[in-house]
Amino acid sequence: MDVFSWDGTISSRDFYAAARAFADKWNRSNHGFPPWTWAPSPKHHHLGLPLNQVNGYLILEKLCLAESTDQENTSSKVDLDELTQARNEEVIFSKEEEPVDSATLVEGNSDGVHYYDFHIVYSASYRVPVLYFRAYCNDGQPLVLDEIEKDLPASSAKVLLESKWTFITQEEHPHLNRPWYKLHPCGTSEWMKLLFQSDTSLAKNGASLELYLVSWLSVVGQVVGLKIPSELLKH
């Protein structure tokens, strides 16, 4: 796609193609984590309609993110505050590799470790992917937002407090009809366009859909401490 004529959104079919490519690449390069898998929408089946593979979402479940060390791999980081500044001042920011603070959860309380489920869902209204998540203890007891915020990296708290680009809300999961937390997608298309335009090669040669979810998750994953494998960022 031509980056300069692109508005930062994708269609539902493009999301499906990008999701399958992303999951395949993640699962081949990141054996130490649970796999991303594609789940057809149960709501679609509940309505008595045949399962439609395009109508679904990506899931990664029961992930316990350990605190990172200086020796761990680093990944590309795009600061959401810099994106806000770029929008306000019309300055194109640079993509530089620097360490990501992916410290999160584990021994959060006496109940033991905290587990997180992540779902990547397509938003038909915003035409972008949305990260939904929930957290719970060993016994299945769900965590409230105050407890989740204590698990997040220090950098996440600052981003959520100051950034105009993303914030956590709770609403009904569009496929499961149960309350989940999500990172609100209101600014996603804007910063995705800035992100792709800032890369000279992509701006010149165009971008493939395969890059979309990798680039997107490299930004939103920072907020919840979800680390992107360095193998996915090599190209």
RAZIZI-V77651 format. One record per residue. N is the residue number from 1. RES is the residue in one small letter. NEAR is the number of other C-alpha atoms within 10 Angstrom. Layout:
n: (N | N)
res: (RES | RES)
near: (NEAR | NEAR)
//
This chain:
n: (1 | 2 | 3 | 4 | 5 | 6 | 7 | 8 | 9 | 10 | 11 | 12 | 13 | 14 | 15 | 16 | 17 | 18 | 19 | 20 | 21 | 22 | 23 | 24 | 25 | 26 | 27 | 28 | 29 | 30 | 31 | 32 | 33 | 34 | 35 | 36 | 37 | 38 | 39 | 40 | 41 | 42 | 43 | 44 | 45 | 46 | 47 | 48 | 49 | 50 | 51 | 52 | 53 | 54 | 55 | 56 | 57 | 58 | 59 | 60 | 61 | 62 | 63 | 64 | 65 | 66 | 67 | 68 | 69 | 70 | 71 | 72 | 73 | 74 | 75 | 76 | 77 | 78 | 79 | 80 | 81 | 82 | 83 | 84 | 85 | 86 | 87 | 88 | 89 | 90 | 91 | 92 | 93 | 94 | 95 | 96 | 97 | 98 | 99 | 100 | 101 | 102 | 103 | 104 | 105 | 106 | 107 | 108 | 109 | 110 | 111 | 112 | 113 | 114 | 115 | 116 | 117 | 118 | 119 | 120 | 121 | 122 | 123 | 124 | 125 | 126 | 127 | 128 | 129 | 130 | 131 | 132 | 133 | 134 | 135 | 136 | 137 | 138 | 139 | 140 | 141 | 142 | 143 | 144 | 145 | 146 | 147 | 148 | 149 | 150 | 151 | 152 | 153 | 154 | 155 | 156 | 157 | 158 | 159 | 160 | 161 | 162 | 163 | 164 | 165 | 166 | 167 | 168 | 169 | 170 | 171 | 172 | 173 | 174 | 175 | 176 | 177 | 178 | 179 | 180 | 181 | 182 | 183 | 184 | 185 | 186 | 187 | 188 | 189 | 190 | 191 | 192 | 193 | 194 | 195 | 196 | 197 | 198 | 199 | 200 | 201 | 202 | 203 | 204 | 205 | 206 | 207 | 208 | 209 | 210 | 211 | 212 | 213 | 214 | 215 | 216 | 217 | 218 | 219 | 220 | 221 | 222 | 223 | 224 | 225 | 226 | 227 | 228 | 229 | 230 | 231 | 232 | 233 | 234 | 235)
res: (m | d | v | f | s | w | d | g | t | i | s | s | r | d | f | y | a | a | a | r | a | f | a | d | k | w | n | r | s | n | h | g | f | p | p | w | t | w | a | p | s | p | k | h | h | h | l | g | l | p | l | n | q | v | n | g | y | l | i | l | e | k | l | c | l | a | e | s | t | d | q | e | n | t | s | s | k | v | d | l | d | e | l | t | q | a | r | n | e | e | v | i | f | s | k | e | e | e | p | v | d | s | a | t | l | v | e | g | n | s | d | g | v | h | y | y | d | f | h | i | v | y | s | a | s | y | r | v | p | v | l | y | f | r | a | y | c | n | d | g | q | p | l | v | l | d | e | i | e | k | d | l | p | a | s | s | a | k | v | l | l | e | s | k | w | t | f | i | t | q | e | e | h | p | h | l | n | r | p | w | y | k | l | h | p | c | g | t | s | e | w | m | k | l | l | f | q | s | d | t | s | l | a | k | n | g | a | s | l | e | l | y | l | v | s | w | l | s | v | v | g | q | v | v | g | l | k | i | p | s | e | l | l | k | h)
near: (12 | 14 | 21 | 15 | 8 | 15 | 13 | 20 | 18 | 21 | 14 | 19 | 13 | 14 | 27 | 21 | 14 | 20 | 26 | 18 | 17 | 21 | 19 | 14 | 16 | 20 | 15 | 11 | 13 | 15 | 10 | 8 | 16 | 15 | 18 | 22 | 18 | 20 | 14 | 17 | 18 | 14 | 16 | 15 | 12 | 10 | 9 | 8 | 9 | 9 | 16 | 12 | 13 | 16 | 20 | 22 | 23 | 21 | 20 | 18 | 18 | 15 | 16 | 19 | 21 | 14 | 13 | 16 | 10 | 9 | 6 | 9 | 14 | 18 | 21 | 18 | 20 | 22 | 15 | 21 | 16 | 15 | 23 | 19 | 14 | 15 | 15 | 9 | 9 | 11 | 14 | 16 | 18 | 12 | 14 | 10 | 11 | 11 | 13 | 23 | 23 | 25 | 22 | 24 | 25 | 16 | 14 | 15 | 11 | 7 | 11 | 12 | 17 | 27 | 20 | 21 | 16 | 22 | 23 | 22 | 24 | 24 | 16 | 11 | 8 | 15 | 17 | 23 | 26 | 22 | 22 | 24 | 22 | 21 | 25 | 18 | 19 | 11 | 10 | 10 | 11 | 16 | 16 | 12 | 15 | 8 | 16 | 19 | 18 | 13 | 22 | 20 | 21 | 16 | 17 | 22 | 16 | 12 | 18 | 18 | 10 | 14 | 17 | 14 | 19 | 20 | 17 | 18 | 12 | 15 | 13 | 13 | 16 | 15 | 15 | 11 | 10 | 9 | 14 | 19 | 19 | 23 | 21 | 16 | 21 | 15 | 16 | 23 | 20 | 17 | 20 | 21 | 17 | 22 | 22 | 22 | 21 | 17 | 16 | 11 | 11 | 17 | 15 | 12 | 11 | 15 | 17 | 12 | 16 | 17 | 16 | 22 | 20 | 22 | 20 | 19 | 18 | 21 | 22 | 22 | 19 | 24 | 26 | 26 | 24 | 24 | 22 | 24 | 19 | 14 | 14 | 18 | 13 | 8 | 6)
//
